[in-house]
Amino acid sequence: MLALRLTRTAHLAVHLRRLLVATASAGTGFLLLCALGHALSHPDAPGASALRLAWCAAPLAAAVYLAVAVARTDPGTRPRSGLSAIGLGPGRLMAVSATTTALSASLGSVVALLAFLHLRGDLTGRPPSGRVAADALAVGQSLPAPAVLTLLVLVPALASAAVAHTLRPRDPRPAAAPAPRGYGRFGAYGWGKARETFGAYGRFGARTATAAPAGSVGAGGALQTQASDPHPSPSADVATQTLEAADPPPPDPAPDPPTEPAPRPQNTTALPWGIAVLTAGLTVETYTGNASGAPAPGTAPSAGVLIGWALTALGLALAGPGLTHLCGRLLQAARPGALRLLAGRVLMEESQRVGRPLGVVAAVAAAAYVTATVYDGDGPAFGPLSTLGALLVAGCTVATLLTAAVEARHARADTTDALLRLGAPPATLRAAAAVRAAALLALFVPLVLIVAVLAALPLDH
């Protein structure tokens, strides 16, 4: 009941995102039912029916990924202060979000079943005509109810399970004991030292703030304000970092200040794995394409090509956060100003949230390029089911990227407000957004072209 109330009282934008989940579930469920119909119509060709079912994995994964992105941006299930006192803790909110996702996906599955029965003529009584109806709808044959129920439950079950896994409550990491302050590299870079942010290095005498009371004046006349707020908010931290890096304070004349640890790179640990998986996918596709050649007219690509494309897409998705983080670092290279510094810092902070959907979109764009170049005239003819699958994958990935961008915008709302309070003009914020978009395009467009050309080489002969 709580999930239904939250669904009914949500904003229009939230309803539109849930409607996208229902639409993706309906399209994926219809493709799964068509694969079942093909298996019933062609009992002598189990390999072709299994290949059709395997190709449904791409829209299924895209629909589940979209459902997770929509659940992350749902404001009704976001943890807030005071909800635990009335029994709405993180675990209960996670269950509500998973239930809401299951309801949206179940609605789409019901629509898919009605559309499938309507095209078969079971609801209208008129037999359909056409080759697609004969191949994929199993006209005149009874549908096995357990198989139909299993295929229709597949999308809601996987989507709700993925949402529950993503939004599960996580225990906060215990605070590590501070390492003894020493001299030299090992004393300054001890494992027990808590990592400080970039803006804590020169923020108005922050190096001696821990030894002075709040509001006192330290060496060099800097106001010691860091000690009064031992846990500054990330929004104020990013805003202060940007202004300080553009106009740094004068150096502290105190003798021999202790060395501060350098910030460790974030969101780049999966970049080598992404490159390795991407290389493995291109290798599998090259070997399979050279062994089997280009697909014959009217046939789908082989299972080896499907595995190669899946590995390529997984590699780009794993490398997306690291590439986005690297793009933010490159923006801040060579004496950056306030504009490039702000754009780079935002890209680095949002690399994990936006980088992975961006990598998936890059994989889909590379697959579309291969399809347009290899299968332009002599390749397999794309029927309505293939077109529906391609539209589902492309639409879900683009919608996921836009949803992640909306989530990132909400996450940095405090940063934007802090920058505006510090006097940053709104035109500068819009220019920083344009710089971020241009930098991402300059990095990912050549990457997509290179991957697409390498993937099309073994098939274009």
C-alpha positions, 0 to 999 in steps of 0.5 A: 500500500505504501508503494502505491501511495508513493506512486500515486502522489509522485510528480509528473517527471517521476511518472514519466520515468516509470512509464519509460520502465513500463514501456521497456518491459512491454517491448522486452516481454513482447520479444520474449513471447515472439521467441517462444512463438518461433520455437513453437512454430519451428520445432525442427530448428531449436538452434535458430529459436535459441539464438533468437532468445539469446538476442533478447538478452540485449533489450532485457539488460537495457530494460533492467539497467533503465529500471535501476537508474529510474529507481535511483532518481525516485525522490519518494524513496530517498532516505531522509531524516526522521523517517526511521522513527516511523519505521521507514528506514533504509531497508524499508525504503529499498523494499518500497523502491523494489516493489514500485519497480516491480509494479511498473515492469509488471504493467508492461508485461501485461501490455506485452501479453495483450499485444501478443494475443491481439496480434495472434487473433485470440482477442479479436477472432480474426487470423493475422496475415504475414510472414512475421505472424507465421514465424513468431506468433505461433498462430493456431497453436496453444501457448504453454501457460508456464512458459508464458508466465516465466517469460513475462515474470522475467523482466519484473523479477530481474528489475526488482532484484537489481534495484534491491541490490543497488539500493540495499543498506550499506553499513558505513565504514569504520573510521580508521585510527589516525597514523602518527605524524612523521617526517618523510614519505612514510610518515606523511602517507601512512595507511591510517591517515584519513584522506583529505580533500583537495580544498583542505590544503590551502584553505585559509590556513587549514594546515594549522586549523586543528591546533587553533580554536575556531575563529582565531587568527593563525600565522599570516593573518588567515582566519582559522575557520576549519576547526569549527566545522570538522566535516565540511559539506561536499558542496561547499568543499567543491565550491571553495576548491574552485575559487581557491585554485583560481586565486590561491592564497599566499603561502604560509610563512610557518617554518617546515609545515607538515607534508599533506597527503596527495589526493588519490585517484578515484573511479579509475580502478576499473579502467584497466579491466575495461580495456582488457574486456574490450580487447577480449570482445574485439578479439572474439568478434574478429576470430568469429567473423574471420571463421564464419564470414559475413552473415547471409541475407535473411539470417542473424549474426552468429552466437560468437558475434553476439558474445563479442559484442557483449564483451565489447559493451561490457568493456566500454561500460567498465572503462566509462567511469575511468575515461570520464575521470581522465577527461576531468583531469585533462581539463584541469591540466596546463594552468586552468582557469576557474571555468576549466577547473570547475568543469574538470572537478565536476567531471571527476566527482560525477565520473562514477554516476555518469561514466558508466551509462556513457560507456553503454551509450558508446557501445550502442553507438558503435554497434549501430555504426557496424550495423549501418556499414556492414548490413547496409544492403547485402546483410540480413534484412531487418524485420519489425522484430529486429527494429523493435529490439534495436529501438529498445536497446538504443532508447533504454540506453539513452534514457538511462544516460539522461536519467543519470544526468538528472541524478547528477544535477540533483546531487550537485544542487548544493554545490551550485547553490554554494557557487551562486552564494559565493558570487559565481555568475550563472553564465559561468555555470552554463559555460562549465556545463558546455565545456564538460559536454564538449570534452566528453564528446571530444573523447568518446566520439573518436573512441566509438569510431575506433571501436566500430571500425575494428568491430566491422573489419572482420565482418565486412568481406 
